[in-house]
Amino acid sequence: MKLTLETDNPAILESVKKIFKKQGNEDFWQTIPKNQQEEILKGIKETEKGENVDYEEFI
C-alpha cells in the first residue's frame, strides 16, 4: 500500500485503478455458492418471522 501511495508512475496507478474498478463491479451475492445463498435467505425469513435467539441468550 505504501508503495502505491508513493509512486509517481502513471502506469502503476492506472493498473491499480483498473483492479479496484473490476472488484467494485462484482456482485458479492453472485460470488458465494448457491447453498450459502439459500442458508442466508432462510435465516432472513426466520428473522422476519421472529424465529431467532438473542446473541446474549445464546451465550
C-alpha positions in Angstrom: 0.0 0.0 0.0 2.8 2.4 0.9 4.5 1.8 -2.5 1.2 2.7 -4.3 0.9 5.9 -2.3 4.4 6.9 -3.0 4.6 6.1 -6.7 4.6 8.7 -9.5 4.4 6.1 -12.2 1.1 6.6 -14.1 1.1 3.0 -15.5 1.2 1.6 -12.0 -1.6 3.9 -10.8 -3.7 3.0 -13.8 -3.2 -0.7 -13.1 -4.3 -0.3 -9.5 -7.3 1.8 -10.6 -8.4 -1.0 -13.0 -8.1 -3.6 -10.3 -10.4 -1.6 -8.0 -12.9 -0.9 -10.7 -13.1 -4.6 -11.6 -13.6 -5.6 -8.0 -16.2 -2.9 -7.5 -18.4 -4.2 -10.3 -18.6 -7.7 -8.9 -21.8 -8.5 -7.0 -20.9 -10.2 -3.7 -24.1 -12.3 -3.8 -23.0 -13.9 -7.1 -19.6 -14.9 -5.7 -21.0 -17.2 -2.9 -22.1 -20.8 -3.5 -25.8 -21.5 -4.1 -26.1 -23.4 -0.8 -24.8 -20.5 1.2 -27.3 -18.2 -0.6 -30.1 -20.5 0.4 -29.0 -20.6 4.0 -28.8 -16.8 4.1 -32.3 -16.4 2.7 -33.6 -19.0 5.1 -32.0 -17.0 8.0 -33.6 -13.8 6.8 -37.0 -15.4 6.6 -36.7 -16.9 10.1 -35.6 -13.5 11.5 -38.6 -11.8 9.8 -40.9 -14.3 11.5 -39.3 -13.7 14.8 -37.7 -17.1 14.9 -34.4 -16.0 16.3 -32.5 -16.0 19.6 -30.8 -13.0 21.0 -27.0 -13.3 21.0 -26.7 -12.7 24.7 -29.3 -15.5 25.4 -27.4 -17.8 23.1 -24.1 -17.4 25.0 
